[in-house]
């Protein structure tokens, strides 16, 4: 058991270091180096939008008909790192055995996690861009919220990214909704708050980063409150359908205790 836990701690520590290195690389990477994720994003978006994106000399992707340009910040790298962290955690803890081949198995799991995160990021990022476009082009929403295009874009990102991360954790594991929510929250806060603090990027514009933190924490809290209300309603419905379910479970537990 000690060896099992030791290997898990070592592996998860390596994953954390790898995430830090990816974050550092992303902050210094050029758009030419980002085409492994920008190119498929532009092509997938072209399926859902009239016309197509064209690659610019700068490495950005321009949709001239709609006036949309995909810049480095549209790559979805933040979600890629969060998705990779979630997959790496899930794939590794599901391993039931630890052997002398632990290093090989860990490397294989890491490759699987990166591939799964890349595919998930493409799908989720397409949804994010399309939702952001619908938010910005909706005059009723713009007038009602009073938010700028940048703020609406950020709101769409939080909504899609956190929901996708929650579903990823819920579907890929046997954990319940509460555990999936808490795990997703920890991953998102670590990636979008703690790592920028460690890299120093947060201090480039401290006022903007502070607003970002407040928005992120507020959204995660509202998501958790909504989830609590939904799960509470679901639980009340189940009790209405089977009011004796709790009593039956209590009776079974009591019978087991008295039998001993």
C-alpha positions as CSV (number, residue, x, y, z in Angstrom):
1,X,0.0,0.0,0.0
2,X,2.8,2.4,0.9
3,X,4.6,1.7,-2.4
4,X,1.3,2.1,-4.3
5,X,0.7,5.5,-2.7
6,X,4.3,6.5,-3.2
7,X,4.2,5.9,-6.9
8,X,0.9,7.8,-7.2
9,X,2.4,10.8,-5.4
10,X,5.5,10.7,-7.7
11,X,3.4,10.5,-10.8
12,X,1.0,13.2,-9.9
13,X,3.9,15.4,-8.9
14,X,5.5,14.8,-12.4
15,X,2.1,15.7,-13.9
16,X,2.1,19.0,-12.0
17,X,5.6,19.8,-13.1
18,X,4.7,19.0,-16.7
19,X,1.7,21.3,-16.5
20,X,3.9,24.1,-15.2
21,X,6.3,23.6,-18.1
22,X,3.4,23.6,-20.6
23,X,2.1,26.8,-19.1
24,X,5.6,28.4,-19.4
25,X,6.0,27.2,-23.0
26,X,2.6,28.6,-23.9
27,X,3.4,32.0,-22.5
28,X,6.5,32.1,-24.8
29,X,5.3,30.2,-27.8
30,X,4.7,31.9,-31.2
31,X,1.6,31.3,-33.3
32,X,3.6,29.2,-35.7
33,X,4.3,26.8,-32.8
34,X,0.6,26.8,-31.9
35,X,-0.7,25.4,-35.2
36,X,-1.1,21.9,-33.9
37,X,-4.2,23.2,-32.1
38,X,-5.1,26.4,-34.0
39,X,-5.3,24.6,-37.4
40,X,-7.9,22.0,-36.5
41,X,-9.8,24.6,-34.5
42,X,-10.1,26.8,-37.6
43,X,-11.1,23.9,-39.8
44,X,-13.8,22.6,-37.3
45,X,-15.3,26.1,-36.9
46,X,-15.4,26.3,-40.7
47,X,-17.9,23.4,-40.7
48,X,-20.4,25.4,-38.6
49,X,-19.9,28.8,-40.1
50,X,-20.5,30.1,-43.7
51,X,-17.2,30.6,-45.5
52,X,-13.9,29.6,-44.1
53,X,-10.9,30.8,-42.1
54,X,-7.7,31.7,-43.9
55,X,-4.2,31.5,-42.3
56,X,-2.5,34.9,-42.1
57,X,1.3,35.6,-42.2
58,X,1.2,36.3,-38.5
59,X,-0.1,32.8,-37.8
60,X,-3.6,34.0,-36.9
61,X,-6.7,32.7,-38.7
62,X,-9.1,35.3,-40.3
63,X,-12.7,34.8,-41.3
64,X,-13.0,37.8,-43.6
65,X,-16.8,37.4,-44.2
66,X,-17.7,37.5,-40.5
67,X,-14.8,39.6,-39.3
68,X,-13.6,37.0,-36.9
69,X,-9.9,36.4,-36.1
70,X,-8.5,33.5,-34.1
71,X,-5.6,34.8,-32.0
72,X,-3.4,33.0,-29.6
73,X,-5.8,33.5,-26.7
74,X,-8.5,31.5,-28.8
75,X,-6.4,28.4,-28.8
76,X,-8.0,26.9,-25.7
77,X,-4.6,26.0,-24.2
78,X,-5.9,26.8,-20.7
79,X,-8.6,24.2,-21.0
80,X,-6.2,21.8,-22.7
81,X,-4.1,21.9,-19.5
82,X,-7.1,21.5,-17.2
83,X,-8.4,18.6,-19.3
84,X,-5.0,16.9,-19.4
85,X,-4.7,17.2,-15.6
86,X,-8.2,15.6,-15.2
87,X,-7.5,12.8,-17.6
88,X,-4.1,12.1,-16.1
89,X,-5.5,11.9,-12.6
90,X,-8.4,9.7,-13.7
91,X,-6.4,7.3,-15.8
92,X,-3.7,6.8,-13.2
93,X,-5.9,6.3,-10.1
94,X,-7.9,3.8,-12.0
95,X,-4.9,1.5,-12.3
96,X,-5.4,-1.3,-9.8
97,X,-1.9,-2.6,-9.8
98,X,1.5,-1.1,-9.4
99,X,4.5,-3.1,-10.7
100,X,8.1,-2.6,-11.7
101,X,6.8,-1.3,-15.0
102,X,5.3,1.7,-13.3
103,X,7.5,4.1,-15.3
104,X,6.4,2.6,-18.6
105,X,2.7,2.6,-17.6
106,X,2.9,6.2,-16.4
107,X,4.4,7.3,-19.7
108,X,1.7,5.5,-21.6
109,X,-1.0,7.0,-19.4
110,X,0.4,10.5,-20.0
111,X,0.3,10.0,-23.7
112,X,-3.3,8.8,-23.5
113,X,-4.2,11.8,-21.3
114,X,-2.6,14.3,-23.8
115,X,-4.4,12.7,-26.8
116,X,-7.7,12.7,-25.0
117,X,-7.2,16.3,-23.8
118,X,-6.4,17.5,-27.3
119,X,-9.5,16.0,-28.7
120,X,-11.7,17.2,-25.9
121,X,-10.2,20.7,-26.1
122,X,-11.0,20.9,-29.8
123,X,-14.7,20.0,-29.3
124,X,-15.1,22.2,-26.3
125,X,-13.3,25.2,-27.8
126,X,-15.5,25.1,-30.9
127,X,-18.6,25.2,-28.6
128,X,-17.0,28.1,-26.6
129,X,-16.3,30.2,-29.7
130,X,-19.8,29.6,-31.2
131,X,-21.4,30.5,-27.8
132,X,-19.3,33.6,-27.5
133,X,-20.3,34.7,-31.0
134,X,-24.0,34.2,-30.1
135,X,-23.6,36.2,-26.8
136,X,-21.9,39.1,-28.5
137,X,-24.3,39.2,-31.4
138,X,-27.4,39.1,-29.1
139,X,-28.5,42.7,-28.6
140,X,-31.0,41.8,-25.8
141,X,-28.2,40.0,-23.8
142,X,-25.8,42.9,-24.4
143,X,-28.3,45.5,-23.2
144,X,-29.5,43.4,-20.2
145,X,-26.1,42.6,-18.9
146,X,-24.3,45.8,-19.9
147,X,-21.1,43.7,-20.4
148,X,-18.5,44.4,-23.0
149,X,-17.6,42.0,-25.8
150,X,-14.5,40.9,-23.9
151,X,-16.6,40.2,-20.7
152,X,-19.2,38.3,-22.7
153,X,-16.4,36.3,-24.3
154,X,-15.0,35.5,-20.9
155,X,-18.4,34.5,-19.5
156,X,-18.9,32.1,-22.4
157,X,-15.5,30.6,-21.8
158,X,-16.2,30.0,-18.1
159,X,-19.6,28.5,-18.7
160,X,-18.4,26.1,-21.4
161,X,-15.0,25.2,-19.8
162,X,-16.2,24.5,-16.3
163,X,-19.3,22.6,-17.5
164,X,-17.1,20.5,-19.8
165,X,-14.6,19.8,-17.1
166,X,-17.3,18.8,-14.7
167,X,-18.9,16.5,-17.3
168,X,-15.4,15.0,-18.1
169,X,-14.8,14.2,-14.5
170,X,-18.4,12.8,-14.0
171,X,-18.4,10.6,-17.1
172,X,-14.8,9.4,-17.0
173,X,-15.0,8.2,-13.3
174,X,-17.5,6.7,-10.9
175,X,-17.4,9.7,-8.6
176,X,-20.6,11.5,-7.7
177,X,-21.6,15.0,-8.7
178,X,-20.3,16.7,-5.6
179,X,-16.8,15.1,-6.0
180,X,-16.8,15.9,-9.7
181,X,-17.6,19.5,-8.9
182,X,-15.0,19.9,-6.2
183,X,-12.3,18.2,-8.4
184,X,-13.1,20.4,-11.3
185,X,-13.1,23.5,-9.1
186,X,-9.6,22.6,-7.7
187,X,-8.2,22.0,-11.2
188,X,-9.6,25.3,-12.6
189,X,-8.5,27.4,-9.6
190,X,-5.0,25.8,-9.8
191,X,-4.7,26.4,-13.5
192,X,-6.2,29.9,-13.7
193,X,-5.1,31.4,-10.4
194,X,-2.2,29.6,-8.7
195,X,-0.1,28.8,-11.8
196,X,-0.3,32.5,-13.1
197,X,0.9,33.5,-9.7
198,X,3.8,31.1,-9.8
199,X,4.9,32.1,-13.3
200,X,4.5,35.8,-12.4
201,X,2.1,36.5,-15.3
202,X,-0.5,37.6,-12.8
203,X,1.6,40.6,-11.8
204,X,1.7,41.9,-15.4
205,X,-1.7,43.5,-14.9
206,X,-2.7,43.0,-11.2
207,X,-6.0,44.9,-11.5
208,X,-7.1,42.7,-14.5
209,X,-6.0,39.5,-12.7
210,X,-8.0,40.5,-9.6
211,X,-11.1,41.0,-11.6
212,X,-10.4,37.6,-13.2
213,X,-10.1,35.9,-9.8
214,X,-13.4,37.5,-8.5
215,X,-15.2,36.5,-11.7
216,X,-13.9,32.9,-11.6
217,X,-14.6,32.3,-7.9
218,X,-18.1,33.9,-8.3
219,X,-18.9,31.7,-11.3
220,X,-17.7,28.5,-9.6
221,X,-19.7,29.3,-6.5
222,X,-22.9,30.0,-8.5
223,X,-22.3,26.7,-10.4
224,X,-22.0,24.9,-7.1
225,X,-25.2,26.5,-5.7
226,X,-27.1,25.6,-8.9
227,X,-25.8,22.0,-8.7
228,X,-26.8,21.8,-5.0
229,X,-30.4,23.0,-5.8
230,X,-30.7,20.5,-8.7
231,X,-29.4,17.6,-6.7
232,X,-31.6,18.5,-3.8
233,X,-34.7,18.5,-6.1
234,X,-33.6,15.2,-7.6
235,X,-33.2,13.7,-4.1
236,X,-36.7,14.9,-3.0
237,X,-38.2,13.5,-6.2
238,X,-36.6,10.1,-5.5
239,X,-37.9,10.1,-2.0
240,X,-41.3,10.9,-3.2
241,X,-41.2,8.0,-5.7
242,X,-39.9,5.6,-3.0
243,X,-40.5,7.0,0.5
244,X,-39.5,3.7,2.1
245,X,-36.0,3.7,0.5
246,X,-34.3,5.3,3.5
247,X,-36.2,3.2,6.0
248,X,-35.3,0.0,4.1
249,X,-31.6,0.9,4.1
250,X,-31.7,1.7,7.8
251,X,-33.4,-1.6,8.6
252,X,-30.8,-3.6,6.6
253,X,-27.9,-1.8,8.4
254,X,-29.6,-2.4,11.8
255,X,-30.1,-6.1,11.0
256,X,-26.4,-6.5,10.1
257,X,-25.3,-4.9,13.4
258,X,-27.6,-7.0,15.6
259,X,-26.6,-10.1,13.8
260,X,-23.0,-9.7,15.0
